[in-house]
Amino acid sequence: MKAVRLHPGPRVLVEDVPEPVADSGQVRVAVRAAGLCGTDLHAAHGRLPVPNLPVVMGHEGAGVVEAVGDGVKAVAAGDRVLLLPSETCGRCRACETGHLGLCPEARILGMARDGTFAEQIVVPASCVVRLPDDVPFEHGAILADAVATAYHAVATRGAVSGGERIAVVGCGGVGFHAILIARLLGARTIVAVDTSEGALRRAITAGADAVVDAGQQDARRAIRRSAGGDGPEIVVEYAGRKASVELAVSSVARGGRVVLGGVSGDVPTLPPLISFVGRELAVLGSMGYTRAELDRVVTLTAAGDLDLSHSITQRYPLARATDALDDLQHRRGDPVRLALMPPLS
């Protein structure tokens, strides 16, 4: 079968590999769509440690069950499924409470084990979730990463409620969906903040009321003016940069919440304690989601309440994976999420 593998160098190659076999407790899935995100880009450029090379890339995917190993009862051949981005231990407190993103033994697909950029993938049965018939595969592929991750940040960590004002700093793949979800949950005003004209234009499509170009103006003042009053009660940060985190903290209203979801090695500076405490700020990290949140996102999407029709901005055959990574790197076409579409076997 064809697969996109990361080799030492790093080098990304589309090549032939043996078809995987489902052992006891495992499921073999014919991949129909695989999403590309910034993590894949970081791995392809050597900015993230990938322990065992070569490895099939990709951690977002959806497809059709082709075969199941002994003991698998939850799904059967022919079922449509989406794939969780990590294989988890199933024993720790995080797994027991359904917060799979916090499992300390999680093995991320496409990094710690072979991933979704292939015609087929084998995963433990615990890594597949049924995908309703009316949800396209490319939408199903991103539900368990870009969409559910944003839901956790906005609905749970940020606890947005109707009538509150929210700013989203960094409006790429996850930030775009944070805006969609904030609108769905009844946010009063949504301010989108980015340095990309294309990202800001797409943010309006997602439901933003106002946009702020952080590279062209006094962004803090513009965010507060656009939100009204003392500024937004919630700021969700998805750029993962020192400057963007500091902007988020300085822009939030008194008594507000800052939710940090962007990832990098940057070290931001927090305000002096007299200001930090005096303004009673809450700064919260947000990682992944719970299984219940994923189920909720799947239900909302299947019902048409969460509209992902603008989420996939370009589709590529598997053979053009390197082109897709290059387009994502250079932001060609103002991407939200790109999808690889393996051929039907």
ABEGO torsion letter per residue (X at the ends): XBBBBBBBOBBBBBBBBBBBBBBBGBBBBBBABBBBBAAAAAAAAGABBBABOBBBBEABBBBBBABBBBGBAABBBGBBBBBBABBBAGABAAAAAGBAAABAABBBBGAABBBABBABBBBBAAABBBBBAABBAAAAAAAABAAAAAAAAAAAAAGBBBGBBBBBBGABAAAAAAAAAAAAAGBABBBBBBABAAAAAAAAAAGBABBBBAAABBAAAAAAAAAEEAEBABBBBAAGBAAAAAAAAAABBBGBBBBBABBBABBBBBBBAAAAAAAGBBBBBBBEBBAAAAAAAAAAAAAGABBAAAABABBBBAAAAAAAAAAAAAGBGGBABBBBBBBBX
